[in-house]
């Protein structure tokens, strides 16, 4: 039963990472599928307990009692959204139902006994494979109908669009790098390579900053703790994989998909088909590729829209202080389409006011603080605890980091991973720690 519960939980996390699936099956159906997976995981986990169902629920849910500030933060967050909605004729009130459902999801994740850091690592690694392998195959075989290529060269596919697919690589990157720094075995290097390749193919500037920051911090931790097995080999291997992904694979694959045929290939086609039918078909499907490589976006990317978002967001926050203008009310034009502010904290302040912003930060920062304190409280256990808790704590850190450059989501596909990480901290770091 425990193994069955783990499988259902793994599917829940993988589906949460494949966030754009909801576009094709519908948002409501996507929610239903994920809730059903969690219910199945919860039921099978309870069935595996030697205690009665009531006793098991009482014992496991009592762990949330150690995290009263976190729960208070969530209540403040909800109260802020409600206050902003009441002050603005009900605008954004519907989001309360979704955020209330998140607490049910968190409770179920806390009840699921096999939810461990290792299971989260395994689930994220599986999601990485599910995201990356189809993208590579679709690109190699030029199945562009199943791919999504943005005008600036960012690549994804129907189940993991650009802007979404990089996140799975970013979530995997910390524990993949840590494994390489400890033991640069081939399977650890392959995991790190897959993570960095996904980030390179998407080309998110947020992911590039995250890549560098994580690498630097983990290198410092490994050096301080003297856990390096072969430091030169580890860093050289990671450096080569990063250069290979950003400077060779991404631009070559993009040009291949975009229709830049090698002259020799075109010549061979001409020699084998006199009527020119194949050449005509190639010319018809040829599209103009972006001249930008992923590496170029970090240096020369256009920040005009982002700066406009910050300006409008701050102006709206001042005008609607302290209650906000209602969820989703602060918007700017982004390439001809209306868009919310791409900065979670300013978006919350402008839309839902001070109360919601304080609650949101308390909800995420308190468990992160508890987790970090648990890792650092005993020097002799630091490496062991750091190794165990790296995945959930880095997941929470990345989510907070993404908030600097991306808007707040009210979808379970976005929050599923975060709630899983929170549940792991709650169940592994009790009051005695």
ABEGO torsion letter per residue (X at the ends): XAAAAAAAAAAAAAAAABAAAAAAAEAAAAAAAAAAAAAAAAAAAAAABABBAAAAAAAAAAAAAAAAAAAAAAAAAAAAAAAAAAAAGGBGAAAAAAAAAAAAAAAAAAABAABBAAAAAAAAAAAAAAAAAAAAAAAAAGBAAABBBBAAGBBBBAABBBGAAAAAAAAAAAAAAAAAAABBBAAAAAAAAAAAAAAAAAGBAAAAAAAAAAAAAAAAAAAAAGABABAAAAAAAAAAAAAAAAAAAAAAAAAAAAGBBBAAAAAAAAAABAAGAAAAAAAAABBBBBABBAAAAAAABBAAAAAAAAAAAAAAAAAAOAAEAEBGABBBBBGGBBBBBBBAAAAAAAAAEAAAAAAAAAAAAAAAAAAAAAAAABAAAAAAAAAAAAAAAAAAAAAAAAAAABBBBABAAAAAAAAAAAAAAAAABBAAX
